[in-house]
Amino acid sequence: MILHKGEILFRQGETGPLYQIKNGLLKIVRFHEDGNSVLVNIIVPNEIIPHHALISPNPYYGTAIALVTCEIEMISAAQWYRELENDPDKCRTIALLLQDKLRMMQQRIDQLTEIAPAEKLKKLQSWFLAYMPLDKLTDILTQEEIGQFIGLRRETVNRLLRAQSEADKLPAGPKNS
């Protein structure tokens, strides 16, 4: 199936199938009772989601929203869990999928533990470039979401993005020969 930017794949609290992202990026947003939302994860190509339901069924933790046009394969939950019981090799496949996600989360921790806010932003921008070419991170995430993802206030993200934009406008200095 094709999901276009801004379209919802599933909603928090619902139950249903699993999905494999063939290409594109999704964001997982968690909505709180007071109406506030928090960006909790970015889903990249080849991931099977929801992660917390790879071994046993669970309601969706958050709402999955396409950041860009995505190609997604739906996987029947009943078939997935039946195969899991009958094929021990599938457990290894799931362990490898979760290992890859854990490594990705370790990269996120590196982003969050940077001392300088500008470095947090640069690491996030580099991470996104590994998955898709972007002119600006704000083409797919709001400043609020960027801040949530790297532990900064929206105002700080705004200031850092403006500083980057101004630096990009400066002419290149003379080269040393």
KEKE-3310 file (N, C-alpha, C; in steps of 0.2 Angstrom, whole numbers, plus 5000, padded with zeros to 4 digits):
npx = (5004:5002:5006:5003:5012:5008:4996:4988:4993:4990:4981:4984:4981:4972:4970:4978:4985:5002:5016:5027:5039:5043:5048:5052:5047:5040:5032:5030:5018:5013:4998:4992:4980:4977:4977:4990:5004:5017:5032:5038:5045:5054:5051:5060:5065:5063:5059:5049:5034:5021:5035:5034:5025:5030:5032:5021:5003:4998:4990:4991:5005:5006:5001:5004:5011:5013:5029:5034:5030:5026:5030:5021:5020:5007:5005:4997:4992:4987:4993:5006:5009:5006:5015:5026:5025:5027:5039:5055:5066:5061:5060:5073:5075:5066:5073:5085:5079:5075:5087:5093:5085:5088:5101:5099:5092:5102:5110:5101:5102:5115:5113:5105:5113:5123:5131:5131:5118:5118:5126:5118:5107:5114:5118:5106:5101:5111:5108:5096:5099:5105:5095:5086:5088:5087:5083:5079:5077:5065:5056:5050:5048:5041:5046:5044:5043:5056:5063:5057:5062:5075:5077:5076:5070:5057:5060:5073:5077:5072:5081:5093:5091:5089:5102:5110:5104:5108:5122:5124:5121:5132:5146:5159:5175:5192:5203:5216:5232)
npy = (4994:5012:5026:5043:5058:5064:5056:5043:5028:5019:5020:5026:5014:5006:4990:4978:4973:4969:4979:4981:4993:4997:5008:5025:5036:5035:5043:5040:5045:5050:5052:5061:5061:5075:5081:5084:5080:5069:5066:5050:5041:5037:5029:5019:5013:4995:4992:4982:4985:4986:4987:4983:4973:4962:4949:4946:4950:4967:4982:4996:5007:5021:5033:5031:5040:5046:5053:5056:5051:5034:5017:5003:4987:4976:4965:4951:4949:4937:4927:4930:4928:4914:4909:4912:4903:4891:4891:4892:4899:4911:4918:4921:4930:4940:4944:4949:4960:4968:4970:4978:4989:4993:4997:5008:5016:5018:5027:5037:5040:5045:5057:5063:5065:5074:5088:5102:5111:5114:5103:5092:5095:5094:5081:5074:5079:5073:5060:5058:5061:5049:5041:5048:5060:5077:5094:5103:5099:5103:5101:5089:5087:5096:5111:5109:5095:5091:5097:5089:5077:5078:5083:5097:5114:5121:5134:5135:5126:5133:5145:5139:5133:5145:5151:5142:5143:5157:5155:5147:5156:5164:5170:5159:5158:5164:5152:5142:5140)
npz = (5000:4997:5006:5009:5013:5029:5030:5040:5047:5057:5073:5089:5102:5095:5088:5077:5061:5058:5051:5037:5033:5017:5010:5013:5027:5044:5057:5075:5085:5101:5110:5123:5137:5140:5128:5123:5112:5109:5100:5098:5091:5076:5061:5050:5033:5030:5043:5054:5061:5074:5086:5099:5098:5091:5096:5104:5103:5105:5109:5098:5102:5099:5087:5070:5058:5041:5036:5024:5007:5008:5005:5010:5018:5023:5036:5041:5057:5063:5055:5056:5070:5071:5062:5069:5080:5074:5068:5072:5068:5064:5076:5078:5068:5072:5084:5078:5071:5082:5088:5079:5080:5093:5092:5084:5093:5102:5095:5095:5109:5110:5102:5111:5122:5119:5124:5119:5112:5098:5093:5095:5087:5074:5074:5074:5061:5053:5055:5049:5036:5033:5029:5020:5008:5012:5011:5022:5038:5044:5034:5036:5049:5063:5072:5085:5086:5083:5093:5104:5100:5102:5114:5117:5119:5109:5105:5106:5096:5085:5086:5083:5071:5063:5065:5058:5045:5043:5043:5032:5022:5022:5012:5006:5013:5010:5002:5009:5002)
capx = (5000:5005:5003:5006:5013:5002:4991:4989:4993:4986:4980:4985:4975:4969:4974:4977:4990:5009:5017:5034:5040:5047:5052:5049:5048:5034:5033:5025:5016:5009:4994:4990:4973:4976:4978:4996:5006:5024:5035:5042:5049:5054:5052:5064:5064:5064:5057:5042:5031:5024:5040:5032:5020:5033:5032:5014:4999:4997:4987:4996:5007:5005:4999:5009:5009:5019:5032:5034:5026:5029:5027:5021:5017:5003:5007:4992:4994:4986:4998:5013:5010:5005:5022:5031:5025:5029:5046:5060:5070:5057:5062:5080:5073:5064:5079:5089:5076:5075:5094:5094:5081:5091:5107:5096:5090:5109:5112:5097:5105:5121:5111:5102:5118:5127:5131:5130:5112:5119:5128:5112:5103:5118:5118:5099:5101:5115:5105:5090:5102:5107:5089:5084:5090:5083:5085:5078:5073:5058:5052:5046:5046:5040:5052:5042:5044:5063:5064:5055:5066:5082:5077:5077:5064:5056:5063:5081:5078:5071:5087:5098:5090:5090:5109:5112:5102:5112:5129:5123:5121:5139:5151:5165:5181:5197:5206:5223:5235)
capy = (5000:5018:5031:5049:5062:5066:5050:5039:5021:5016:5025:5024:5011:5002:4984:4976:4970:4972:4982:4982:4999:4996:5014:5031:5037:5036:5045:5038:5051:5047:5057:5061:5063:5082:5083:5085:5074:5068:5062:5045:5037:5038:5022:5019:5007:4988:4990:4979:4988:4989:4983:4980:4967:4957:4943:4944:4955:4972:4988:5001:5012:5028:5034:5031:5045:5046:5059:5057:5045:5028:5010:4999:4980:4974:4958:4948:4947:4930:4923:4932:4924:4907:4907:4912:4897:4885:4892:4895:4904:4918:4921:4924:4936:4946:4946:4954:4966:4972:4972:4984:4995:4995:5001:5015:5019:5020:5033:5043:5042:5049:5063:5067:5066:5079:5094:5108:5110:5114:5097:5088:5096:5092:5073:5072:5080:5068:5053:5058:5060:5042:5038:5051:5067:5083:5101:5105:5094:5106:5099:5083:5088:5103:5113:5106:5088:5091:5098:5083:5071:5078:5086:5104:5118:5123:5141:5134:5123:5139:5149:5135:5133:5152:5152:5137:5147:5162:5153:5145:5162:5168:5168:5155:5162:5162:5145:5142:5135)
capz = (5000:4997:5011:5007:5019:5033:5031:5046:5046:5063:5078:5096:5106:5091:5087:5070:5058:5058:5045:5036:5029:5012:5009:5017:5035:5048:5064:5080:5090:5107:5112:5130:5139:5140:5121:5121:5109:5109:5095:5102:5087:5068:5058:5044:5029:5032:5050:5055:5067:5080:5089:5105:5096:5087:5099:5106:5101:5109:5105:5095:5107:5097:5080:5065:5052:5036:5035:5017:5004:5010:5003:5016:5017:5028:5038:5045:5064:5065:5051:5059:5077:5069:5059:5075:5084:5070:5064:5077:5064:5064:5083:5077:5063:5076:5088:5074:5070:5088:5089:5074:5083:5099:5090:5082:5099:5105:5091:5098:5115:5108:5101:5117:5128:5117:5128:5115:5108:5091:5091:5096:5080:5069:5074:5071:5054:5050:5056:5044:5029:5031:5027:5015:5007:5014:5011:5028:5043:5045:5028:5038:5056:5065:5077:5092:5086:5083:5100:5108:5098:5104:5121:5117:5118:5102:5104:5105:5089:5081:5086:5080:5063:5060:5065:5052:5039:5042:5041:5025:5017:5021:5007:5008:5015:5005:5003:5010:4997)
cpx = (5004:5002:5007:5007:5007:4997:4993:4988:4989:4986:4981:4979:4972:4973:4973:4983:4997:5010:5025:5035:5045:5052:5048:5050:5041:5037:5028:5024:5011:5005:4992:4983:4972:4976:4985:4999:5014:5027:5039:5046:5049:5055:5055:5062:5066:5062:5050:5040:5024:5029:5038:5027:5023:5032:5024:5010:4998:4994:4993:4998:5006:5002:5004:5007:5015:5022:5033:5030:5030:5026:5027:5017:5013:5004:5001:4995:4993:4991:5005:5014:5010:5012:5027:5031:5027:5036:5050:5064:5067:5059:5069:5079:5071:5069:5083:5086:5076:5082:5095:5091:5085:5097:5105:5095:5097:5111:5108:5100:5111:5119:5108:5107:5123:5126:5128:5123:5113:5122:5122:5108:5107:5118:5111:5099:5105:5112:5099:5093:5104:5101:5085:5087:5085:5086:5085:5075:5066:5053:5047:5044:5045:5046:5050:5044:5052:5065:5063:5060:5073:5083:5079:5070:5063:5059:5070:5082:5077:5078:5092:5097:5091:5098:5112:5110:5107:5119:5129:5124:5128:5143:5157:5171:5186:5200:5213:5226:5242)
cpy = (5006:5023:5037:5053:5065:5061:5046:5032:5017:5021:5022:5020:5006:4995:4982:4973:4973:4975:4982:4988:4997:5002:5020:5031:5038:5040:5042:5043:5048:5053:5056:5063:5071:5085:5084:5079:5075:5064:5057:5041:5039:5031:5023:5013:5001:4987:4987:4982:4985:4984:4980:4974:4962:4950:4941:4951:4960:4978:4993:5006:5019:5027:5035:5035:5046:5053:5061:5051:5039:5022:5005:4992:4978:4967:4956:4946:4940:4926:4924:4928:4917:4905:4907:4906:4891:4886:4896:4900:4911:4921:4924:4930:4942:4948:4951:4960:4971:4974:4978:4990:4997:4999:5008:5019:5022:5026:5039:5045:5046:5056:5067:5068:5071:5085:5100:5106:5110:5107:5091:5088:5093:5084:5071:5073:5075:5061:5053:5058:5053:5038:5041:5058:5072:5089:5104:5100:5097:5104:5093:5083:5095:5105:5110:5099:5087:5092:5092:5077:5072:5082:5093:5108:5120:5130:5140:5131:5129:5143:5145:5134:5140:5153:5148:5141:5153:5160:5150:5150:5166:5165:5164:5159:5160:5155:5146:5137:5134)
cpz = (5000:5002:5010:5014:5022:5034:5037:5044:5051:5068:5085:5099:5102:5091:5080:5068:5060:5051:5044:5031:5023:5010:5012:5024:5038:5054:5069:5085:5095:5109:5119:5131:5138:5133:5118:5117:5109:5104:5099:5097:5079:5066:5051:5040:5032:5039:5049:5062:5068:5083:5095:5104:5092:5089:5101:5104:5106:5105:5103:5101:5105:5090:5075:5059:5047:5036:5028:5014:5006:5006:5009:5015:5023:5030:5043:5052:5065:5061:5054:5066:5076:5067:5065:5079:5081:5067:5069:5074:5064:5071:5082:5073:5068:5081:5084:5072:5076:5090:5085:5077:5089:5097:5087:5088:5103:5101:5094:5105:5114:5106:5107:5122:5125:5122:5125:5111:5100:5088:5091:5089:5075:5068:5072:5064:5050:5050:5050:5037:5028:5028:5021:5014:5008:5014:5018:5032:5044:5039:5030:5045:5058:5070:5083:5092:5086:5090:5105:5106:5101:5111:5122:5117:5111:5101:5103:5098:5084:5080:5082:5073:5060:5060:5059:5046:5037:5040:5034:5020:5017:5016:5010:5009:5010:5007:5004:5005:4999)
residu = (MET:ILE:LEU:HIS:LYS:GLY:GLU:ILE:LEU:PHE:ARG:GLN:GLY:GLU:THR:GLY:PRO:LEU:TYR:GLN:ILE:LYS:ASN:GLY:LEU:LEU:LYS:ILE:VAL:ARG:PHE:HIS:GLU:ASP:GLY:ASN:SER:VAL:LEU:VAL:ASN:ILE:ILE:VAL:PRO:ASN:GLU:ILE:ILE:PRO:HIS:HIS:ALA:LEU:ILE:SER:PRO:ASN:PRO:TYR:TYR:GLY:THR:ALA:ILE:ALA:LEU:VAL:THR:CYS:GLU:ILE:GLU:MET:ILE:SER:ALA:ALA:GLN:TRP:TYR:ARG:GLU:LEU:GLU:ASN:ASP:PRO:ASP:LYS:CYS:ARG:THR:ILE:ALA:LEU:LEU:LEU:GLN:ASP:LYS:LEU:ARG:MET:MET:GLN:GLN:ARG:ILE:ASP:GLN:LEU:THR:GLU:ILE:ALA:PRO:ALA:GLU:LYS:LEU:LYS:LYS:LEU:GLN:SER:TRP:PHE:LEU:ALA:TYR:MET:PRO:LEU:ASP:LYS:LEU:THR:ASP:ILE:LEU:THR:GLN:GLU:GLU:ILE:GLY:GLN:PHE:ILE:GLY:LEU:ARG:ARG:GLU:THR:VAL:ASN:ARG:LEU:LEU:ARG:ALA:GLN:SER:GLU:ALA:ASP:LYS:LEU:PRO:ALA:GLY:PRO:LYS:ASN:SER)
# end
